[in-house]
Amino acid sequence: MVGIGNVFSSLIHFVARNPSLAKQLFGYAILSFALTEAIASFAPMMAFLISSIFRSKVEVSFKIK
């Protein structure tokens, strides 16, 4: 949420400085929003994947002994 707020607050600042570039800057803001959301959903997915790999290795090591 913080990253998305930074994206759109920067958009507001830049449009206030140069209103003629509003359409182009809005396109960049939407792209930044999408990338921020992708990273925000990719990080927990990788965390769960890594934790499940370590759990399965621990279970296998207990079964071997």
PDB file of N, CA, C and O in Angstrom:
ATOM      1  N   MET A   1       0.809  -1.189   0.000  1.00  0.00           N
ATOM      2  CA  MET A   1       0.000   0.000   0.000  1.00  0.00           C
ATOM      3  C   MET A   1       0.860   1.263   0.000  1.00  0.00           C
ATOM      4  O   MET A   1       0.493   2.272  -0.601  1.00  0.00           O
ATOM      5  N   VAL A   2       1.980   1.198   0.664  1.00  0.00           N
ATOM      6  CA  VAL A   2       2.845   2.377   0.709  1.00  0.00           C
ATOM      7  C   VAL A   2       3.410   2.679  -0.675  1.00  0.00           C
ATOM      8  O   VAL A   2       3.500   3.842  -1.068  1.00  0.00           O
ATOM      9  N   GLY A   3       3.794   1.634  -1.417  1.00  0.00           N
ATOM     10  CA  GLY A   3       4.342   1.834  -2.760  1.00  0.00           C
ATOM     11  C   GLY A   3       3.327   2.440  -3.701  1.00  0.00           C
ATOM     12  O   GLY A   3       3.666   3.290  -4.524  1.00  0.00           O
ATOM     13  N   ILE A   4       2.067   2.003  -3.584  1.00  0.00           N
ATOM     14  CA  ILE A   4       1.020   2.544  -4.447  1.00  0.00           C
ATOM     15  C   ILE A   4       0.762   4.007  -4.099  1.00  0.00           C
ATOM     16  O   ILE A   4       0.535   4.828  -4.988  1.00  0.00           O
ATOM     17  N   GLY A   5       0.796   4.328  -2.827  1.00  0.00           N
ATOM     18  CA  GLY A   5       0.626   5.720  -2.412  1.00  0.00           C
ATOM     19  C   GLY A   5       1.736   6.599  -2.946  1.00  0.00           C
ATOM     20  O   GLY A   5       1.493   7.731  -3.363  1.00  0.00           O
ATOM     21  N   ASN A   6       2.961   6.081  -2.936  1.00  0.00           N
ATOM     22  CA  ASN A   6       4.084   6.848  -3.488  1.00  0.00           C
ATOM     23  C   ASN A   6       3.927   7.078  -4.980  1.00  0.00           C
ATOM     24  O   ASN A   6       4.245   8.157  -5.479  1.00  0.00           O
ATOM     25  N   VAL A   7       3.437   6.068  -5.701  1.00  0.00           N
ATOM     26  CA  VAL A   7       3.253   6.199  -7.146  1.00  0.00           C
ATOM     27  C   VAL A   7       2.267   7.314  -7.451  1.00  0.00           C
ATOM     28  O   VAL A   7       2.548   8.186  -8.273  1.00  0.00           O
ATOM     29  N   PHE A   8       1.121   7.289  -6.799  1.00  0.00           N
ATOM     30  CA  PHE A   8       0.092   8.272  -7.129  1.00  0.00           C
ATOM     31  C   PHE A   8       0.366   9.647  -6.535  1.00  0.00           C
ATOM     32  O   PHE A   8      -0.087  10.650  -7.087  1.00  0.00           O
ATOM     33  N   SER A   9       1.090   9.721  -5.430  1.00  0.00           N
ATOM     34  CA  SER A   9       1.464  11.049  -4.933  1.00  0.00           C
ATOM     35  C   SER A   9       2.485  11.691  -5.862  1.00  0.00           C
ATOM     36  O   SER A   9       2.460  12.904  -6.069  1.00  0.00           O
ATOM     37  N   SER A  10       3.388  10.883  -6.425  1.00  0.00           N
ATOM     38  CA  SER A  10       4.336  11.421  -7.409  1.00  0.00           C
ATOM     39  C   SER A  10       3.611  11.876  -8.664  1.00  0.00           C
ATOM     40  O   SER A  10       3.976  12.885  -9.268  1.00  0.00           O
ATOM     41  N   LEU A  11       2.579  11.131  -9.058  1.00  0.00           N
ATOM     42  CA  LEU A  11       1.786  11.544 -10.215  1.00  0.00           C
ATOM     43  C   LEU A  11       1.145  12.906  -9.979  1.00  0.00           C
ATOM     44  O   LEU A  11       1.177  13.766 -10.859  1.00  0.00           O
ATOM     45  N   ILE A  12       0.577  13.104  -8.827  1.00  0.00           N
ATOM     46  CA  ILE A  12      -0.064  14.381  -8.515  1.00  0.00           C
ATOM     47  C   ILE A  12       0.961  15.510  -8.531  1.00  0.00           C
ATOM     48  O   ILE A  12       0.675  16.591  -9.046  1.00  0.00           O
ATOM     49  N   HIS A  13       2.135  15.281  -7.982  1.00  0.00           N
ATOM     50  CA  HIS A  13       3.171  16.316  -7.957  1.00  0.00           C
ATOM     51  C   HIS A  13       3.628  16.680  -9.366  1.00  0.00           C
ATOM     52  O   HIS A  13       3.767  17.858  -9.693  1.00  0.00           O
ATOM     53  N   PHE A  14       3.861  15.667 -10.197  1.00  0.00           N
ATOM     54  CA  PHE A  14       4.353  15.942 -11.544  1.00  0.00           C
ATOM     55  C   PHE A  14       3.292  16.575 -12.424  1.00  0.00           C
ATOM     56  O   PHE A  14       3.622  17.418 -13.259  1.00  0.00           O
ATOM     57  N   VAL A  15       2.037  16.203 -12.271  1.00  0.00           N
ATOM     58  CA  VAL A  15       0.966  16.827 -13.050  1.00  0.00           C
ATOM     59  C   VAL A  15       0.784  18.277 -12.608  1.00  0.00           C
ATOM     60  O   VAL A  15       0.482  19.145 -13.426  1.00  0.00           O
ATOM     61  N   ALA A  16       0.966  18.535 -11.323  1.00  0.00           N
ATOM     62  CA  ALA A  16       0.875  19.915 -10.848  1.00  0.00           C
ATOM     63  C   ALA A  16       2.005  20.762 -11.429  1.00  0.00           C
ATOM     64  O   ALA A  16       1.818  21.954 -11.675  1.00  0.00           O
ATOM     65  N   ARG A  17       3.166  20.165 -11.649  1.00  0.00           N
ATOM     66  CA  ARG A  17       4.291  20.911 -12.228  1.00  0.00           C
ATOM     67  C   ARG A  17       4.149  21.101 -13.729  1.00  0.00           C
ATOM     68  O   ARG A  17       4.497  22.157 -14.257  1.00  0.00           O
ATOM     69  N   ASN A  18       3.636  20.076 -14.430  1.00  0.00           N
ATOM     70  CA  ASN A  18       3.550  20.135 -15.885  1.00  0.00           C
ATOM     71  C   ASN A  18       2.245  19.471 -16.347  1.00  0.00           C
ATOM     72  O   ASN A  18       2.238  18.287 -16.683  1.00  0.00           O
ATOM     73  N   PRO A  19       1.145  20.233 -16.364  1.00  0.00           N
ATOM     74  CA  PRO A  19      -0.157  19.649 -16.704  1.00  0.00           C
ATOM     75  C   PRO A  19      -0.263  19.129 -18.136  1.00  0.00           C
ATOM     76  O   PRO A  19      -1.131  18.304 -18.423  1.00  0.00           O
ATOM     77  N   SER A  20       0.593  19.588 -19.033  1.00  0.00           N
ATOM     78  CA  SER A  20       0.499  19.148 -20.431  1.00  0.00           C
ATOM     79  C   SER A  20       0.917  17.683 -20.597  1.00  0.00           C
ATOM     80  O   SER A  20       0.578  17.062 -21.604  1.00  0.00           O
ATOM     81  N   LEU A  21       1.630  17.132 -19.647  1.00  0.00           N
ATOM     82  CA  LEU A  21       2.060  15.732 -19.715  1.00  0.00           C
ATOM     83  C   LEU A  21       1.165  14.801 -18.902  1.00  0.00           C
ATOM     84  O   LEU A  21       1.567  13.681 -18.589  1.00  0.00           O
ATOM     85  N   ALA A  22      -0.029  15.243 -18.560  1.00  0.00           N
ATOM     86  CA  ALA A  22      -0.895  14.463 -17.663  1.00  0.00           C
ATOM     87  C   ALA A  22      -1.222  13.088 -18.233  1.00  0.00           C
ATOM     88  O   ALA A  22      -1.178  12.101 -17.499  1.00  0.00           O
ATOM     89  N   LYS A  23      -1.552  12.996 -19.528  1.00  0.00           N
ATOM     90  CA  LYS A  23      -1.916  11.694 -20.102  1.00  0.00           C
ATOM     91  C   LYS A  23      -0.736  10.727 -20.089  1.00  0.00           C
ATOM     92  O   LYS A  23      -0.886   9.561 -19.724  1.00  0.00           O
ATOM     93  N   GLN A  24       0.423  11.208 -20.484  1.00  0.00           N
ATOM     94  CA  GLN A  24       1.608  10.343 -20.522  1.00  0.00           C
ATOM     95  C   GLN A  24       1.988   9.905 -19.106  1.00  0.00           C
ATOM     96  O   GLN A  24       2.321   8.740 -18.887  1.00  0.00           O
ATOM     97  N   LEU A  25       1.942  10.814 -18.163  1.00  0.00           N
ATOM     98  CA  LEU A  25       2.296  10.474 -16.792  1.00  0.00           C
ATOM     99  C   LEU A  25       1.287   9.509 -16.175  1.00  0.00           C
ATOM    100  O   LEU A  25       1.662   8.664 -15.363  1.00  0.00           O
ATOM    101  N   PHE A  26       0.011   9.623 -16.551  1.00  0.00           N
ATOM    102  CA  PHE A  26      -0.979   8.698 -16.022  1.00  0.00           C
ATOM    103  C   PHE A  26      -0.702   7.280 -16.519  1.00  0.00           C
ATOM    104  O   PHE A  26      -0.876   6.318 -15.771  1.00  0.00           O
ATOM    105  N   GLY A  27      -0.278   7.146 -17.757  1.00  0.00           N
ATOM    106  CA  GLY A  27       0.094   5.826 -18.279  1.00  0.00           C
ATOM    107  C   GLY A  27       1.255   5.224 -17.506  1.00  0.00           C
ATOM    108  O   GLY A  27       1.248   4.038 -17.176  1.00  0.00           O
ATOM    109  N   TYR A  28       2.249   6.049 -17.222  1.00  0.00           N
ATOM    110  CA  TYR A  28       3.388   5.571 -16.430  1.00  0.00           C
ATOM    111  C   TYR A  28       2.953   5.197 -15.011  1.00  0.00           C
ATOM    112  O   TYR A  28       3.462   4.235 -14.437  1.00  0.00           O
ATOM    113  N   ALA A  29       2.013   5.960 -14.450  1.00  0.00           N
ATOM    114  CA  ALA A  29       1.540   5.673 -13.097  1.00  0.00           C
ATOM    115  C   ALA A  29       0.801   4.337 -13.051  1.00  0.00           C
ATOM    116  O   ALA A  29       0.966   3.571 -12.102  1.00  0.00           O
ATOM    117  N   ILE A  30      -0.010   4.055 -14.069  1.00  0.00           N
ATOM    118  CA  ILE A  30      -0.733   2.780 -14.107  1.00  0.00           C
ATOM    119  C   ILE A  30       0.252   1.617 -14.250  1.00  0.00           C
ATOM    120  O   ILE A  30       0.084   0.576 -13.615  1.00  0.00           O
ATOM    121  N   LEU A  31       1.273   1.797 -15.082  1.00  0.00           N
ATOM    122  CA  LEU A  31       2.300   0.763 -15.225  1.00  0.00           C
ATOM    123  C   LEU A  31       3.032   0.541 -13.903  1.00  0.00           C
ATOM    124  O   LEU A  31       3.276  -0.600 -13.512  1.00  0.00           O
ATOM    125  N   SER A  32       3.377   1.614 -13.224  1.00  0.00           N
ATOM    126  CA  SER A  32       4.050   1.493 -11.921  1.00  0.00           C
ATOM    127  C   SER A  32       3.150   0.830 -10.898  1.00  0.00           C
ATOM    128  O   SER A  32       3.613   0.035 -10.079  1.00  0.00           O
ATOM    129  N   PHE A  33       1.862   1.154 -10.942  1.00  0.00           N
ATOM    130  CA  PHE A  33       0.897   0.514 -10.039  1.00  0.00           C
ATOM    131  C   PHE A  33       0.863  -0.988 -10.273  1.00  0.00           C
ATOM    132  O   PHE A  33       0.867  -1.769  -9.321  1.00  0.00           O
ATOM    133  N   ALA A  34       0.829  -1.394 -11.535  1.00  0.00           N
ATOM    134  CA  ALA A  34       0.779  -2.818 -11.858  1.00  0.00           C
ATOM    135  C   ALA A  34       2.049  -3.540 -11.405  1.00  0.00           C
ATOM    136  O   ALA A  34       1.976  -4.644 -10.866  1.00  0.00           O
ATOM    137  N   LEU A  35       3.201  -2.926 -11.622  1.00  0.00           N
ATOM    138  CA  LEU A  35       4.453  -3.554 -11.201  1.00  0.00           C
ATOM    139  C   LEU A  35       4.560  -3.642  -9.682  1.00  0.00           C
ATOM    140  O   LEU A  35       5.066  -4.627  -9.146  1.00  0.00           O
ATOM    141  N   THR A  36       4.083  -2.610  -8.994  1.00  0.00           N
ATOM    142  CA  THR A  36       4.100  -2.625  -7.531  1.00  0.00           C
ATOM    143  C   THR A  36       3.205  -3.745  -6.996  1.00  0.00           C
ATOM    144  O   THR A  36       3.576  -4.454  -6.061  1.00  0.00           O
ATOM    145  N   GLU A  37       2.032  -3.895  -7.595  1.00  0.00           N
ATOM    146  CA  GLU A  37       1.129  -4.965  -7.174  1.00  0.00           C
ATOM    147  C   GLU A  37       1.719  -6.342  -7.481  1.00  0.00           C
ATOM    148  O   GLU A  37       1.562  -7.276  -6.694  1.00  0.00           O
ATOM    149  N   ALA A  38       2.396  -6.465  -8.622  1.00  0.00           N
ATOM    150  CA  ALA A  38       2.992  -7.749  -8.981  1.00  0.00           C
ATOM    151  C   ALA A  38       4.080  -8.144  -7.984  1.00  0.00           C
ATOM    152  O   ALA A  38       4.165  -9.302  -7.575  1.00  0.00           O
ATOM    153  N   ILE A  39       4.896  -7.193  -7.603  1.00  0.00           N
ATOM    154  CA  ILE A  39       5.950  -7.475  -6.623  1.00  0.00           C
ATOM    155  C   ILE A  39       5.333  -7.797  -5.263  1.00  0.00           C
ATOM    156  O   ILE A  39       5.810  -8.679  -4.549  1.00  0.00           O
ATOM    157  N   ALA A  40       4.273  -7.076  -4.914  1.00  0.00           N
ATOM    158  CA  ALA A  40       3.623  -7.306  -3.620  1.00  0.00           C
ATOM    159  C   ALA A  40       2.985  -8.688  -3.559  1.00  0.00           C
ATOM    160  O   ALA A  40       2.909  -9.272  -2.479  1.00  0.00           O
ATOM    161  N   SER A  41       2.525  -9.225  -4.680  1.00  0.00           N
ATOM    162  CA  SER A  41       1.965 -10.572  -4.637  1.00  0.00           C
ATOM    163  C   SER A  41       3.018 -11.644  -4.884  1.00  0.00           C
ATOM    164  O   SER A  41       2.828 -12.791  -4.481  1.00  0.00           O
ATOM    165  N   PHE A  42       4.111 -11.300  -5.529  1.00  0.00           N
ATOM    166  CA  PHE A  42       5.171 -12.271  -5.804  1.00  0.00           C
ATOM    167  C   PHE A  42       5.960 -12.602  -4.540  1.00  0.00           C
ATOM    168  O   PHE A  42       6.358 -13.750  -4.347  1.00  0.00           O
ATOM    169  N   ALA A  43       6.187 -11.626  -3.689  1.00  0.00           N
ATOM    170  CA  ALA A  43       6.990 -11.833  -2.480  1.00  0.00           C
ATOM    171  C   ALA A  43       6.360 -12.856  -1.525  1.00  0.00           C
ATOM    172  O   ALA A  43       7.062 -13.778  -1.108  1.00  0.00           O
ATOM    173  N   PRO A  44       5.078 -12.746  -1.157  1.00  0.00           N
ATOM    174  CA  PRO A  44       4.510 -13.783  -0.272  1.00  0.00           C
ATOM    175  C   PRO A  44       4.448 -15.158  -0.937  1.00  0.00           C
ATOM    176  O   PRO A  44       4.600 -16.183  -0.273  1.00  0.00           O
ATOM    177  N   MET A  45       4.224 -15.170  -2.248  1.00  0.00           N
ATOM    178  CA  MET A  45       4.181 -16.444  -2.958  1.00  0.00           C
ATOM    179  C   MET A  45       5.527 -17.148  -2.852  1.00  0.00           C
ATOM    180  O   MET A  45       5.576 -18.352  -2.600  1.00  0.00           O
ATOM    181  N   MET A  46       6.603 -16.426  -3.038  1.00  0.00           N
ATOM    182  CA  MET A  46       7.936 -17.021  -2.922  1.00  0.00           C
ATOM    183  C   MET A  46       8.233 -17.428  -1.480  1.00  0.00           C
ATOM    184  O   MET A  46       8.885 -18.445  -1.245  1.00  0.00           O
ATOM    185  N   ALA A  47       7.762 -16.644  -0.522  1.00  0.00           N
ATOM    186  CA  ALA A  47       7.976 -16.989   0.886  1.00  0.00           C
ATOM    187  C   ALA A  47       7.287 -18.309   1.235  1.00  0.00           C
ATOM    188  O   ALA A  47       7.874 -19.150   1.916  1.00  0.00           O
ATOM    189  N   PHE A  48       6.059 -18.496   0.780  1.00  0.00           N
ATOM    190  CA  PHE A  48       5.357 -19.756   1.042  1.00  0.00           C
ATOM    191  C   PHE A  48       6.025 -20.913   0.316  1.00  0.00           C
ATOM    192  O   PHE A  48       6.108 -22.018   0.853  1.00  0.00           O
ATOM    193  N   LEU A  49       6.493 -20.673  -0.882  1.00  0.00           N
ATOM    194  CA  LEU A  49       7.164 -21.732  -1.634  1.00  0.00           C
ATOM    195  C   LEU A  49       8.448 -22.168  -0.937  1.00  0.00           C
ATOM    196  O   LEU A  49       8.704 -23.363  -0.792  1.00  0.00           O
ATOM    197  N   ILE A  50       9.246 -21.210  -0.510  1.00  0.00           N
ATOM    198  CA  ILE A  50      10.499 -21.523   0.171  1.00  0.00           C
ATOM    199  C   ILE A  50      10.240 -22.218   1.507  1.00  0.00           C
ATOM    200  O   ILE A  50      10.934 -23.172   1.859  1.00  0.00           O
ATOM    201  N   SER A  51       9.243 -21.739   2.247  1.00  0.00           N
ATOM    202  CA  SER A  51       8.951 -22.377   3.533  1.00  0.00           C
ATOM    203  C   SER A  51       8.442 -23.808   3.352  1.00  0.00           C
ATOM    204  O   SER A  51       8.741 -24.683   4.164  1.00  0.00           O
ATOM    205  N   SER A  52       7.672 -24.043   2.285  1.00  0.00           N
ATOM    206  CA  SER A  52       7.197 -25.416   2.063  1.00  0.00           C
ATOM    207  C   SER A  52       8.341 -26.337   1.655  1.00  0.00           C
ATOM    208  O   SER A  52       8.320 -27.522   1.991  1.00  0.00           O
ATOM    209  N   ILE A  53       9.328 -25.828   0.947  1.00  0.00           N
ATOM    210  CA  ILE A  53      10.490 -26.638   0.577  1.00  0.00           C
ATOM    211  C   ILE A  53      11.286 -27.019   1.826  1.00  0.00           C
ATOM    212  O   ILE A  53      11.701 -28.168   1.975  1.00  0.00           O
ATOM    213  N   PHE A  54      11.497 -26.053   2.722  1.00  0.00           N
ATOM    214  CA  PHE A  54      12.246 -26.356   3.937  1.00  0.00           C
ATOM    215  C   PHE A  54      11.475 -27.300   4.848  1.00  0.00           C
ATOM    216  O   PHE A  54      12.082 -28.142   5.510  1.00  0.00           O
ATOM    217  N   ARG A  55      10.151 -27.181   4.898  1.00  0.00           N
ATOM    218  CA  ARG A  55       9.353 -28.096   5.709  1.00  0.00           C
ATOM    219  C   ARG A  55       9.458 -29.511   5.183  1.00  0.00           C
ATOM    220  O   ARG A  55       9.583 -30.455   5.962  1.00  0.00           O
ATOM    221  N   SER A  56       9.408 -29.670   3.869  1.00  0.00           N
ATOM    222  CA  SER A  56       9.473 -31.023   3.310  1.00  0.00           C
ATOM    223  C   SER A  56      10.852 -31.639   3.542  1.00  0.00           C
ATOM    224  O   SER A  56      10.949 -32.849   3.751  1.00  0.00           O
ATOM    225  N   LYS A  57      11.915 -30.842   3.511  1.00  0.00           N
ATOM    226  CA  LYS A  57      13.253 -31.378   3.785  1.00  0.00           C
ATOM    227  C   LYS A  57      13.385 -31.798   5.235  1.00  0.00           C
ATOM    228  O   LYS A  57      14.036 -32.800   5.530  1.00  0.00           O
ATOM    229  N   VAL A  58      12.782 -31.053   6.144  1.00  0.00           N
ATOM    230  CA  VAL A  58      12.842 -31.409   7.558  1.00  0.00           C
ATOM    231  C   VAL A  58      12.072 -32.696   7.792  1.00  0.00           C
ATOM    232  O   VAL A  58      12.535 -33.559   8.538  1.00  0.00           O
ATOM    233  N   GLU A  59      10.906 -32.846   7.172  1.00  0.00           N
ATOM    234  CA  GLU A  59      10.125 -34.070   7.333  1.00  0.00           C
ATOM    235  C   GLU A  59      10.868 -35.277   6.765  1.00  0.00           C
ATOM    236  O   GLU A  59      10.829 -36.355   7.359  1.00  0.00           O
ATOM    237  N   VAL A  60      11.534 -35.119   5.645  1.00  0.00           N
ATOM    238  CA  VAL A  60      12.296 -36.214   5.035  1.00  0.00           C
ATOM    239  C   VAL A  60      13.471 -36.591   5.920  1.00  0.00           C
ATOM    240  O   VAL A  60      13.762 -37.778   6.072  1.00  0.00           O
ATOM    241  N   SER A  61      14.150 -35.622   6.506  1.00  0.00           N
ATOM    242  CA  SER A  61      15.295 -35.947   7.352  1.00  0.00           C
ATOM    243  C   SER A  61      14.860 -36.686   8.616  1.00  0.00           C
ATOM    244  O   SER A  61      15.613 -37.520   9.119  1.00  0.00           O
ATOM    245  N   PHE A  62      13.678 -36.406   9.140  1.00  0.00           N
ATOM    246  CA  PHE A  62      13.202 -37.143  10.296  1.00  0.00           C
ATOM    247  C   PHE A  62      12.810 -38.560   9.925  1.00  0.00           C
ATOM    248  O   PHE A  62      12.966 -39.466  10.744  1.00  0.00           O
ATOM    249  N   LYS A  63      12.319 -38.779   8.749  1.00  0.00           N
ATOM    250  CA  LYS A  63      11.922 -40.124   8.322  1.00  0.00           C
ATOM    251  C   LYS A  63      13.136 -41.011   8.073  1.00  0.00           C
ATOM    252  O   LYS A  63      13.063 -42.225   8.263  1.00  0.00           O
ATOM    253  N   ILE A  64      14.237 -40.427   7.655  1.00  0.00           N
ATOM    254  CA  ILE A  64      15.440 -41.210   7.355  1.00  0.00           C
ATOM    255  C   ILE A  64      16.031 -41.775   8.636  1.00  0.00           C
ATOM    256  O   ILE A  64      16.501 -42.912   8.628  1.00  0.00           O
ATOM    257  N   LYS A  65      16.027 -41.056   9.695  1.00  0.00           N
ATOM    258  CA  LYS A  65      16.642 -41.500  10.953  1.00  0.00           C
ATOM    259  C   LYS A  65      15.809 -42.529  11.563  1.00  0.00           C
ATOM    260  O   LYS A  65      16.143 -43.041  12.632  1.00  0.00           O
TER     261      LYS A  65
END
